[in-house]
Every structure is written in C-alpha cells, then in structure tokens.
C-alpha cells in the first residue's frame, strides 16, 4: 500500500508556482482583500468561504481586466493552469467571466496559450461557494505565466493560482506578443471576438444599430393562424402576452406617457413588410417605436433600445416588438385608431386613453440620473446632450451632478473652464449637485484652521456662484461634499456643515446614506437613502425633517425587470413618502459609443451594464425600455399623490400596499386604473 501511495505521489503533477513571485496590475482595491502579504495567490492556501473578507484572496472592484504576471522559480514544461476563486450571489460576487492565459520566455515576450470558456449565468448560490477554473493547453516550456482575468459584474476575487508540470517536454515560446501590454490587448480583443461570434440566437435587422428581429427557433415556419404572420398584444413592461387586447385603458396625467405594445412574428418562409399607421387623435401626441436588442453582461440579448420606427422588413422566421407611445396634452377620454400590417395580414386596434389634467400644485418627484461629461467614457452622453439638451428632462430627470474635477480647489488654480461647461450644459436643471468629494481629494480648506477654512470655502463658493451666473443657471445649487459617507466620516460631515454655516453659505447639503450611516442624517438637508425599502431601514423612526429621496443600483441592470424594478421605484417612493428617486446611471455602460456592435458592454475595460441611454447613429440618444419604465413609475407617483387629495383617506395607500406586496405587472396596471376610475368620479 505504501508503495502504491508513493507511486501516486510521484505521478501527481507538480505545482510550479508555489511560492512564486508575481505582479498585479492594477493593484487590488477592495478594502477587505488587498493582498496584504503579497503572496496570497501562490502561498498554497486555497481560500474557503467568504474569501472577499477573510484575508485569503486578492480583490478588485470595478477594475477590468486584471493581469497577474507570475515568475516560475525556474523554467518548466507546463500544460495546465488552475485558478481558484469563489462566488456568493447574496454579496454580488460571481465567478470570473473569463480568464486568458499566456506563457512568457522570461524576456518580456509572450504567446497565447488558452482561455477558460466564456462564463454563463451558473452562479446561483447566495452563500459562498469555492470554485476553480482549469485551463489546459499543449505543453510549453515557459519562464513566466501571465493571467488576464475578466470579472462578471462589480467584483473579482482570486485566492490561488497553480501551474502544473507536463509529463512531456514542451515547445518553446515564440514570443509573438512583444510585451505585457500587447498580451493584455490581445486578451481583450480575443474575448470580444468570442462573444460576438458565440453560438445561439442573435438578433438581425436592417442595419446593426437597429437589431429588431430575433429568430423564432426551430418552429419558425410552423403553420400560424392566420397564415404568414401573427400579431400579439403584449404588456409593454414585461413584454409578455397581455391579458387585455392590447390594454382596456391607457392611463396618464396630461404631459405624461403610457404605452401599448405588440409582438409581430413572421412564421412564413419569406420576408414580410411591417408597418403601423396611427390616426392621430386631437389632444394626444403619438409615436411608433421599435425595440432593438442590446447585449447584457451575461451575454443575453435584451430588447431594450427604444428606437424610432417607420416600417421595416421582417426576416422569415423572426419576431419584433413594437411600442405605441401616447402623450396626452388635454384631459378627458381619447380614442386612438391603429392599423398594423405584416405582409398581407392586417390588424385594426383601438386604444382608449384617459387623461387627468396634471395639478400644478402636485409637484413631480425629483429625478436624478447621474451624468458626467468630460472624461472619454462620458463622451457619447456629452455628445447626446449637446445634440438634444432637453433629453434627460423629458424622461423625468430634473437633477444634474457636477463631477469633482470641475470643482476641486487645491489652493492654486480652479478649473473654471470645466465648471462653466458643466453649468452651461445643465443650466435648465431644477437642481445641480456639486459633488465635491472632500473625502478623497486634498481640498485646500481641509488643512486650515476653522476660521481660515471658512474663508477659503467662502472664496470657492463666490467663484461657483459667479460661474453659475455667467452660465445663466436657473435652478438650485446643492452642496454634495461626500458621496456615500460612512460612520467614520461623521466628523468630516459635521465640520463641513459648520464651516459652510460660518462662511455664510446657505446652500443645502446632500448625501447618499446607507443603512449603517444613518447617524449622519441630522447633518444633511437632502438625504438620498440607498435602497430605502430594505429590511432594517426604519424611516419612521429616523430623526430630522430632511428631504428624503430614494436611490438604487443593482448588478446586471439590463436583466432587471423594467416593471418590477424600474417602474416600481415610483410606487416605492409613494409608500415611503419620498420626494425623489435617483438611479445609476445615464452613462455607465461602455457599449454606449459603439452602436454598430449592438451596444454590447464588452470592451475589456471597466465593463459595466448600468447605462439607461444608448448612442444613436446620429450622435443623439435613444432611451432604454428601462428608462421609460422608470419615468412611468415617477409619473404614476404624481398621479397617486394628486388623486389621494380627492379620494377617501387611506384608499390610495391601500392600493399601493397591494402593489408593493405583489410585483406583478397586472397588479400595477390594475391599481393604476382603479385609482384613476375612482379619481374621475
């Protein structure tokens, strides 16, 4: 037995990276996993459980891709690399999306060896689960191993990297990639190509920026009824079959919006023309729109891009989604007649829209959708706002945020030109938040005694006011010193508030507060509460009379329900008596500037999936279906508050509770219609 065990031990492949030195780029930035010992990835200890907090891993947040350059103690023939990681969906942690491995000859030159399969949505355990990725390749004699890792979502955690010796001699490294930067770029382009050519159904369309048609699948040409084409009314927010055809009633305040939707399926063997004709009704503006598909970080194709539609050719065996947007300008009942056609098939439909005149005394919710302008990643949004300055306002966004780079005062030169650009762009906003970021930037006043600090702050404020006046800013300017202050930031917030008071600055102070940082609440005037409906956020017991807004952001944003997540926020704001709704973000999607690829977010650098607008081919902007749903919730919030003044006490509250207990779209639609009917009496 001992002899057999000894033979097995001798036959086991050797990990040639044990104790090896390595270099990380970028450096770990996740506070609880900062690779403190410098050997976490080659110390032979495979992390268990919550590796993102127990010191057994290196961790990154919003850093993409991560490269790990490892030096073998001596050259060896390697045919197998294993990377240990973990996931826990409750913490928002997933296995890496993909890992690409290169071999180096020791002089800084590399060859591509292999990659892990493209990750899928297999992470489903809320609790921590350890896992590893095995990447095999023909034996190569190498002196270095370069690992290029791509996260799925916000976080990436690595606990150990192993490289196993081959049983045969390996081929030499040719050095086709001259340096680490070239290898890194190769990994980005290689992964992007794999994603774009992956098997599975993919949308098609008249041009890449209008990917309307999605293949139906194996039964595409099954005999439909009627022949050739089928048109099915669907709910505009879930895109599932509607219980009513298409909706018994559309509901909106004047100036607001409501939608009807259809799925058009071409089950014939030939392409068919699709058109929609609208008989315009007096007092109502209508538009016909189509939903184009964009890729999510999971690589799923999501019908999310709201594009203009004036007819299309629908390929055989495919379907497309159409929206009819109604915007009443006058109150009362309105009838809108539609004629849909698909090839020879015709469908006549009528929309009944009831509009209640908006009460000027019932102000809409404040809406905040973060939008920055000056960095390269923000360029598509800056262009879109330059093309259409009123775009965000039309979608319920009345609050703009100025980036810290346009505000920073280090005691020398102030960024006047950049601040002027921000203020001129947002001059029509009802509120402008000055995100100062005093927590991480070395503001001059922070180092001064209180009296001098107040004077320095006053001088800065005079500069801001003068720039705002020159830019013809008409809205309220609000101070935003720390984005998401933690309990440890309480002294800084208290001092800032005292200094602003001493400086004679009367502007209100704003901050986003988590459940664990509510002690800061008395020192802000506008409190944006992160996920205010979560357990433990007892708003009724909180001190102070601050304006309270809601705020949320989630991973895989394109995969979240337009109805159950985005539209719901307006109803949640009513239930919690909030004055505003904030959401991240307008611009944070790296596919924004690349409509030709279907707006997918896979660029390899800082991959994110939050963006609520898309770049149109002309440089302007197209909204997402999620943005429409968010605006619809904001408008319904106003409708609820307006009708509550006319209905028996507690009636609207009861309807809202029913919606909050049941996230289904039918419940929301039913509640909105019932409130409207009662409000009309």
C-alpha positions in Angstrom: 0.0 0.0 0.0 2.8 2.4 0.9 4.5 1.6 -2.4 1.3 2.4 -4.4 0.8 5.7 -2.5 4.4 6.6 -3.2 4.0 5.9 -6.9 0.8 8.0 -7.0 2.6 10.9 -5.2 5.4 10.7 -7.8 2.9 10.7 -10.7 0.9 13.7 -9.4 1.7 16.8 -11.4 3.8 19.4 -9.6 2.5 22.9 -9.0 5.5 25.0 -10.2 4.0 28.3 -8.9 4.1 27.5 -5.2 5.8 30.5 -3.5 6.4 32.2 -6.8 6.7 36.0 -7.1 4.1 37.9 -9.1 3.0 41.4 -10.0 -0.6 42.6 -10.1 -2.0 45.3 -12.4 -4.0 47.1 -11.3 -3.3 46.8 -7.6 -6.1 45.2 -5.6 -8.5 47.9 -4.5 -11.1 46.0 -2.5 -10.6 47.1 1.1 -11.0 43.7 2.7 -8.9 41.8 0.1 -5.8 44.0 -0.6 -3.2 41.2 -0.8 -1.6 42.3 2.4 1.0 39.5 2.5 2.0 39.8 -1.2 1.9 36.0 -1.6 -1.9 35.2 -1.3 -2.0 33.9 -4.8 0.9 31.4 -4.5 1.1 30.6 -0.8 -0.5 27.2 -1.2 -3.6 28.2 0.8 -6.8 27.9 -1.1 -9.3 30.3 0.4 -12.6 28.9 1.7 -15.9 30.7 2.4 -16.1 34.4 2.1 -12.6 34.9 0.5 -13.5 38.5 -0.1 -13.4 39.3 3.6 -11.2 36.6 5.3 -7.8 37.7 4.0 -7.2 34.7 1.7 -7.6 36.5 -1.6 -6.8 39.5 -3.7 -9.8 41.5 -4.7 -10.8 44.2 -7.2 -13.9 46.4 -7.5 -14.6 47.9 -11.0 -11.2 47.1 -12.3 -11.1 45.3 -15.7 -9.2 43.4 -16.8 -6.8 42.3 -14.1 -3.4 40.9 -15.1 -1.2 38.7 -12.9 2.4 38.2 -14.1 3.9 35.2 -12.3 7.6 34.2 -12.4 8.3 30.5 -12.2 11.2 29.7 -9.9 12.9 28.0 -12.9 11.7 27.3 -16.5 9.4 24.3 -16.7 7.2 22.5 -19.2 3.6 23.5 -18.2 0.3 22.2 -19.7 -2.3 23.1 -17.1 -3.2 26.2 -15.0 -5.8 26.3 -12.3 -7.2 29.5 -10.8 -9.1 29.3 -7.5 -11.9 31.8 -6.9 -15.4 31.8 -5.2 -18.9 33.2 -5.6 -21.8 34.3 -3.4 -24.7 36.0 -5.2 -26.0 37.5 -2.0 -22.8 39.5 -1.8 -22.9 40.3 -5.5 -19.8 38.1 -6.1 -19.6 35.9 -9.2 -17.0 33.6 -10.8 -14.8 35.4 -13.3 -16.4 35.9 -16.7 -13.3 34.6 -18.5 -9.6 34.1 -17.9 -7.0 34.1 -20.6 -3.5 32.6 -20.1 -0.2 33.4 -21.8 3.3 31.9 -21.5 6.4 34.0 -21.3 10.0 33.3 -22.2 11.4 35.4 -19.4 12.4 38.4 -21.6 9.0 40.0 -21.5 7.6 38.3 -24.6 4.5 36.1 -24.6 2.5 33.6 -26.5 -1.2 33.0 -26.1 -1.8 29.5 -24.6 -5.6 29.1 -23.8 -8.6 30.6 -22.1 -11.4 29.4 -19.9 -14.8 29.0 -21.5 -17.0 32.2 -21.6 -18.8 32.3 -18.3 -22.5 31.8 -18.1 -25.2 32.5 -15.5 -24.3 29.4 -13.5 -23.7 31.3 -10.2 -26.9 30.8 -8.2 -25.9 30.1 -4.7 -26.5 33.1 -2.3 -24.0 31.7 0.2 -20.2 31.5 -0.5 -19.1 28.7 -2.8 -15.5 27.9 -3.7 -14.7 27.0 -7.3 -11.8 26.8 -9.6 -11.2 27.2 -13.4 -8.9 24.6 -15.1 -7.3 25.9 -18.3 -5.3 23.2 -20.3 -3.1 23.6 -23.3 -0.3 21.8 -25.2 2.9 21.6 -23.1 5.1 24.7 -23.4 8.4 25.4 -21.8 7.9 28.7 -20.0 9.6 31.0 -17.5 6.5 33.3 -16.9 2.8 32.9 -16.8 0.5 35.8 -17.5 -3.1 35.5 -16.4 -5.6 38.1 -17.7 -8.9 37.9 -15.7 -12.2 39.5 -16.6 -14.9 39.9 -13.9 -18.6 39.4 -14.2 -20.1 42.4 -12.6 -18.5 44.5 -9.9 -16.0 42.3 -8.2 -13.2 39.9 -9.0 -11.5 37.7 -6.3 -8.6 35.3 -6.8 -7.3 33.2 -4.0 -4.7 30.9 -5.6 -3.1 30.3 -9.0 -1.4 27.0 -9.8 0.6 25.8 -12.8 1.2 22.1 -13.3 4.2 20.5 -14.9 3.6 18.4 -18.0 4.7 14.8 -18.4 6.5 15.6 -21.6 8.8 18.3 -22.9 7.1 21.4 -24.1 7.6 23.6 -27.2 9.4 26.8 -26.8 7.8 30.2 -26.5 7.9 32.1 -29.8 7.3 35.5 -28.3 4.6 36.6 -30.8 3.4 39.2 -28.4 6.2 41.7 -27.7 5.2 42.7 -24.2 2.6 42.5 -21.4 0.6 45.4 -22.8 0.3 43.6 -26.2 -0.8 40.4 -24.4 -3.4 42.3 -22.4 -4.8 43.9 -25.6 -4.8 40.5 -27.3 -6.9 39.1 -24.4 -9.4 41.9 -24.7 -9.8 41.5 -28.5 -9.8 37.7 -28.3 -12.6 37.7 -25.7 -14.6 40.3 -27.6 -14.4 38.3 -30.8 -15.6 35.1 -29.0 -18.6 37.0 -27.5 -19.5 38.4 -30.9 -19.3 35.0 -32.7 -20.7 32.9 -29.9 -23.3 30.3 -31.0 -27.0 30.8 -30.2 -29.8 33.0 -31.5 -28.8 36.5 -32.4 -30.9 39.5 -33.5 -30.8 40.8 -37.0 -32.1 44.0 -38.5 -32.0 46.4 -41.4 -28.7 47.7 -40.0 -26.5 46.8 -37.0 -27.9 49.7 -34.9 -31.5 48.5 -35.4 -31.4 44.9 -34.4 -35.2 44.5 -34.1 -35.7 40.9 -35.3 -35.0 37.9 -33.2 -35.1 34.4 -34.7 -38.1 32.3 -33.6 -36.3 29.0 -33.3 -37.0 25.5 -34.7 -40.7 26.0 -35.1 -40.3 29.3 -37.0 -42.3 28.2 -40.0 -44.9 26.2 -38.2 -48.3 27.0 -39.7 -49.6 30.1 -38.0 -53.2 31.3 -37.7 -53.7 33.5 -39.7 -51.1 32.3 -42.3 -47.8 34.1 -42.6 -47.8 36.5 -39.7 -49.1 36.7 -36.1 -49.6 39.8 -34.1 -50.0 39.5 -30.4 -50.7 42.3 -27.9 -48.1 42.2 -25.0 -47.6 44.1 -21.9 -45.2 47.0 -22.6 -43.1 46.4 -19.5 -42.8 42.7 -19.2 -43.1 42.0 -23.0 -45.3 39.0 -22.1 -48.8 38.4 -23.6 -51.2 41.0 -22.3 -54.4 39.8 -20.5 -56.2 42.6 -22.3 -56.0 43.3 -26.0 -53.9 45.4 -26.0 -55.0 47.2 -22.8 -58.5 48.0 -21.9 -57.5 51.5 -20.9 -54.4 53.6 -21.0 -53.9 56.0 -18.1 -51.8 59.2 -17.9 -51.7 62.7 -16.5 -51.5 65.4 -19.1 -47.9 65.7 -20.1 -47.3 62.1 -19.1 -47.0 58.9 -21.1 -48.5 55.5 -21.4 -47.8 52.7 -23.9 -49.3 49.8 -25.7 -47.2 47.0 -27.3 -47.3 44.2 -29.8 -45.2 41.3 -30.8 -45.1 40.7 -34.6 -44.0 37.2 -35.6 -43.2 36.3 -39.2 -43.7 32.5 -39.4 -43.5 32.3 -43.2 -40.6 31.3 -45.3 -40.2 34.8 -46.9 -39.5 38.2 -45.5 -42.5 40.5 -44.9 -43.0 44.2 -44.6 -44.2 45.5 -41.2 -45.9 48.9 -40.8 -48.1 50.8 -38.3 -50.4 53.6 -39.2 -51.8 55.8 -36.4 -54.9 58.0 -36.8 -53.8 61.0 -34.7 -56.3 61.9 -32.1 -56.9 65.6 -31.1 -55.1 66.4 -27.9 -52.7 63.4 -28.0 -49.3 63.0 -29.4 -48.4 59.5 -30.5 -45.2 57.9 -31.7 -44.5 54.4 -33.0 -41.3 52.8 -31.7 -39.5 49.5 -32.0 -37.3 47.7 -29.5 -33.8 46.8 -30.7 -31.7 44.3 -28.8 -28.5 45.1 -26.8 -26.2 42.6 -25.0 -26.1 42.4 -21.3 -23.0 41.4 -19.3 -24.4 37.8 -19.2 -24.2 37.9 -23.0 -28.0 37.6 -23.2 -29.6 39.7 -25.9 -32.2 42.0 -24.3 -34.9 44.0 -26.2 -34.1 47.3 -24.5 -33.2 50.1 -27.1 -36.2 52.3 -27.9 -35.8 53.3 -31.5 -37.9 55.3 -33.9 -39.9 53.1 -36.3 -41.4 54.0 -39.7 -41.6 50.5 -41.2 -39.3 47.5 -41.5 -38.7 44.3 -43.4 -39.1 41.4 -41.0 -36.9 38.4 -42.0 -38.5 34.9 -42.3 -38.8 33.0 -39.0 -38.3 36.0 -36.8 -40.2 38.4 -34.5 -40.0 42.0 -33.5 -41.5 44.2 -30.7 -43.4 47.4 -31.3 -44.5 50.2 -28.9 -47.1 52.9 -29.4 -46.4 55.9 -27.1 -49.2 58.2 -26.2 -48.7 61.6 -24.6 -52.0 63.4 -23.8 -51.9 67.2 -23.9 -55.5 67.7 -22.8 -57.6 65.9 -20.2 -60.5 63.6 -20.9 -61.1 60.5 -22.9 -59.2 59.9 -26.1 -59.6 57.2 -28.8 -56.6 56.3 -31.0 -57.1 54.1 -34.0 -54.2 51.9 -35.2 -53.7 49.8 -38.3 -50.9 47.2 -38.1 -49.8 45.3 -41.1 -47.4 42.4 -41.7 -47.3 41.3 -45.3 -50.9 40.6 -46.3 -52.1 40.4 -42.7 -53.9 43.4 -41.2 -54.9 44.1 -37.7 -57.0 47.1 -36.6 -56.9 48.1 -33.0 -58.2 50.9 -30.8 -56.5 52.5 -27.8 -58.7 54.2 -25.2 -56.7 56.7 -23.3 -58.0 58.6 -20.3 -56.0 61.7 -19.2 -56.4 63.6 -16.0 -55.2 67.2 -16.0 -52.0 67.5 -14.1 -52.4 69.6 -10.9 -49.6 72.2 -10.8 -49.8 72.0 -7.0 -48.7 68.4 -7.0 -45.0 68.6 -7.9 -43.4 65.6 -9.7 -40.7 63.5 -7.9 -37.2 64.8 -8.3 -35.3 62.6 -10.6 -31.6 62.0 -10.5 -29.8 60.0 -13.2 -26.0 60.5 -12.9 -24.5 62.1 -15.9 -20.9 63.2 -16.3 -19.4 65.0 -19.4 -15.7 65.4 -19.6 -13.9 62.0 -19.4 -13.5 59.8 -22.5 -16.1 57.3 -21.3 -18.6 60.1 -20.9 -18.2 61.4 -24.5 -21.2 59.7 -26.0 -23.5 61.2 -23.4 -21.9 64.7 -23.7 -22.5 64.5 -27.5 -26.1 63.3 -26.9 -26.8 66.2 -24.6 -25.2 68.6 -27.0 -27.5 67.2 -29.7 -30.6 67.4 -27.5 -30.2 69.5 -24.4 -33.7 68.6 -23.1 -33.3 64.8 -23.4 -32.9 64.0 -19.7 -35.7 66.4 -18.7 -38.2 64.6 -20.9 -37.5 61.4 -19.0 -38.2 62.9 -15.6 -34.6 63.9 -14.7 -34.5 67.3 -13.1 -31.3 66.9 -11.1 -27.8 67.1 -12.5 -24.5 66.3 -10.9 -21.2 68.2 -11.4 -18.1 66.0 -11.4 -15.4 66.7 -8.7 -12.8 67.5 -11.3 -14.8 70.6 -12.2 -15.0 71.8 -8.6 -11.7 70.9 -6.9 -9.9 73.8 -5.2 -6.4 72.7 -4.0 -5.4 76.3 -3.2 -4.0 77.2 -6.6 -5.8 77.3 -9.9 -9.5 76.5 -10.1 -11.0 74.5 -13.0 -13.1 77.4 -14.3 -13.5 76.3 -17.9 -14.6 72.8 -16.9 -17.1 74.1 -14.3 -18.5 76.5 -16.9 -19.0 73.7 -19.3 -20.9 71.6 -16.7 -23.1 74.5 -15.6 -23.9 75.7 -19.2 -24.9 72.1 -20.1 -27.1 71.8 -17.0 -28.4 75.4 -16.8 -32.0 74.3 -17.2 -31.9 71.6 -14.5 -34.1 72.3 -11.4 -31.2 71.2 -9.1 -27.5 70.9 -9.6 -25.5 68.8 -7.2 -21.9 69.9 -6.6 -20.1 66.6 -5.9 -17.0 67.9 -4.1 -15.5 64.6 -3.0 -13.8 66.0 0.0 -13.1 62.5 1.3 -10.5 61.6 -1.2 -9.4 64.9 -2.8 -7.0 67.2 -0.9 -9.1 70.4 -0.8 -7.2 73.4 0.5 -9.7 74.3 3.2 -9.3 70.8 4.9 -5.8 71.6 6.1 -6.6 75.0 7.5 -7.8 76.2 11.0 -11.5 76.7 11.1 -11.6 80.5 10.6 -9.2 80.3 7.6 -11.0 77.2 6.3 -14.3 79.0 6.3 -12.8 81.9 4.4 -11.3 79.6 1.8 -14.7 77.8 1.4 -16.4 81.2 1.0 -14.0 82.2 -1.7 -14.6 78.9 -3.5 -18.4 79.5 -3.2 -18.2 83.0 -4.6 -16.3 81.5 -7.6 -19.1 78.9 -8.1 -21.8 81.5 -7.9 -20.1 83.8 -10.3 -19.6 81.0 -12.8 -23.2 79.9 -12.4 -24.5 83.4 -13.0 -22.4 83.7 -16.2 -23.8 80.3 -17.3 -27.3 81.5 -16.6 -28.1 78.7 -14.2 -31.7 78.9 -13.1 -32.0 76.0 -10.6 -31.0 75.4 -7.0 -27.3 74.6 -6.4 -26.8 72.0 -3.7 -23.5 71.0 -1.9 -22.6 67.3 -2.1 -19.4 67.0 -0.1 -19.1 63.2 0.3 -20.9 60.7 -1.9 -21.6 57.8 0.4 -20.4 58.8 3.9 -19.6 56.0 6.3 -19.9 56.3 10.2 -16.2 57.2 10.3 -17.0 60.2 8.1 -19.3 61.8 10.6 -16.7 64.3 12.0 -15.9 65.4 8.4 -19.6 66.0 7.6 -20.1 67.9 10.9 -17.1 70.1 10.3 -18.1 70.8 6.7 -21.6 71.8 7.8 -20.2 74.1 10.5 -17.7 75.7 8.1 -20.4 76.2 5.4 -22.5 77.9 8.0 -19.6 80.1 9.2 -18.9 81.0 5.6 -22.4 82.2 5.1 -23.2 79.6 2.5 -26.9 78.9 2.6 -27.0 76.1 0.1 -28.4 72.8 1.2 -26.2 69.8 1.8 -26.8 66.4 0.1 -25.5 62.9 0.7 -26.4 59.3 -0.1 -26.8 57.3 3.2 -26.7 53.6 3.7 -28.5 51.7 6.4 -25.3 51.8 8.5 -24.6 55.5 8.1 -27.9 57.0 9.3 -26.2 58.7 12.2 -25.1 61.3 9.6 -28.8 62.1 8.8 -29.0 65.2 11.0 -26.1 66.9 9.2 -27.6 66.8 5.7 -30.6 68.6 4.2 -31.3 66.2 1.3 -30.8 62.6 2.3 -30.7 60.1 -0.6 -31.4 56.8 1.1 -29.9 53.8 -0.6 -32.5 51.0 -1.0 -34.9 52.6 1.5 -37.3 49.7 1.5 -34.7 47.1 2.6 -35.2 45.4 6.0 -33.9 47.4 8.9 -34.3 50.8 7.2 -36.9 52.1 9.6 -37.7 55.5 8.1 -40.5 56.3 10.6 -38.0 56.3 13.5 -35.4 58.5 11.8 -34.8 62.0 13.3 -34.9 65.3 11.4 -37.1 66.9 8.7 -34.8 66.5 5.8 -35.9 65.9 2.2 -35.6 62.2 1.7 -35.1 60.7 -1.7 -34.6 57.0 -2.7 -31.7 55.6 -4.6 -30.9 52.2 -6.0 -28.4 50.4 -8.3 -28.1 46.7 -9.0 -25.8 44.4 -10.9 -26.8 43.1 -14.4 -29.0 46.1 -14.8 -30.2 45.2 -18.3 -31.6 41.9 -17.0 -33.7 43.6 -14.3 -37.5 43.8 -14.8 -38.5 47.2 -16.3 -41.7 46.8 -14.3 -40.7 45.0 -11.1 -37.5 47.1 -10.6 -37.5 50.4 -12.6 -41.2 51.3 -12.7 -41.7 50.1 -9.1 -39.4 52.8 -7.7 -42.1 55.4 -8.2 -44.6 53.3 -6.2 -42.0 52.7 -3.6 -41.4 56.4 -3.3 -45.1 56.9 -2.6 -45.2 54.1 0.0 -42.2 55.7 1.9 -43.2 59.3 1.3 -40.0 60.1 -0.6 -39.5 63.3 -2.6 -37.2 62.0 -5.3 -35.8 58.9 -7.0 -32.2 58.5 -8.0 -30.7 55.8 -10.2 -27.3 54.9 -11.5 -26.7 56.0 -14.3 -27.2 57.6 -17.7 -23.7 56.9 -19.0 -22.1 54.0 -17.2 -22.2 51.4 -20.0 -19.1 51.0 -22.0 -21.1 50.0 -25.1 -22.6 53.4 -25.4 -20.3 54.7 -28.1 -20.4 51.5 -30.2 -23.9 51.1 -31.7 -22.5 49.2 -34.6 -21.8 46.2 -32.3 -25.3 46.2 -30.8 -24.4 48.3 -27.8 -22.7 45.4 -26.0 -20.7 46.3 -22.9 -17.7 44.1 -23.7 -14.7 46.4 -24.2 -12.5 44.7 -21.6 -12.0 47.8 -19.5 -14.3 48.7 -16.6 -17.1 46.6 -18.0 -20.4 47.8 -16.7 -24.0 47.4 -17.5 -25.9 50.2 -15.9 -26.4 52.7 -18.8 -30.0 53.8 -19.3 -29.5 55.5 -22.6 -27.9 54.4 -25.9 -25.9 56.2 -28.6 -28.0 56.7 -31.7 -26.1 56.6 -35.1 -26.5 60.4 -35.5 -24.8 61.0 -32.2 -28.0 61.8 -30.3 -29.5 59.5 -27.7 -32.1 56.7 -27.7 -33.7 55.8 -24.3 -33.9 52.3 -22.9 -37.1 50.5 -22.1 -35.9 50.6 -18.5 -35.8 54.4 -18.6 -39.3 54.5 -20.0 -40.5 52.3 -17.1 -38.7 54.4 -14.5 -40.3 57.5 -15.9 -43.7 55.8 -15.9 -43.3 55.0 -12.2 -42.3 58.6 -11.5 -45.4 59.8 -13.4 -47.7 57.3 -11.6 -46.3 58.5 -8.3 -47.6 62.0 -9.1 -50.9 60.6 -10.3 -51.3 58.7 -7.0 -50.5 61.8 -4.9 -52.8 64.0 -6.9 -55.7 61.6 -6.7 -55.1 60.9 -3.0 -56.3 64.5 -2.4 -59.7 63.7 -3.9 -60.3 60.1 -2.6 -61.2 58.8 0.8 -58.3 58.7 3.3 -56.3 55.5 3.0 -57.7 54.4 -0.3 -54.6 55.1 -2.4 -52.3 53.8 0.4 -54.2 50.5 0.3 -53.8 50.2 -3.4 -50.0 51.0 -3.1 -49.6 48.3 -0.4 -51.2 45.8 -2.8 -48.6 46.7 -5.4 -45.7 46.6 -3.0 -46.8 43.1 -1.9 -47.1 41.8 -5.5 -44.5 42.8 -8.0 -46.6 41.5 -11.0 -47.3 44.0 -13.8 -51.0 43.2 -13.9 -51.3 44.3 -10.2 -49.6 47.6 -11.0 -51.8 48.2 -14.1 -54.9 47.2 -12.2 -54.1 49.5 -9.3 -53.4 52.5 -11.6 -56.6 52.0 -13.5 -58.7 51.6 -10.3 -57.2 54.7 -8.7 -57.9 56.6 -12.0 -61.5 55.5 -12.1 -62.1 56.4 -8.5 -60.3 59.8 -9.1 -62.6 60.6 -12.0 -65.9 60.2 -10.1 
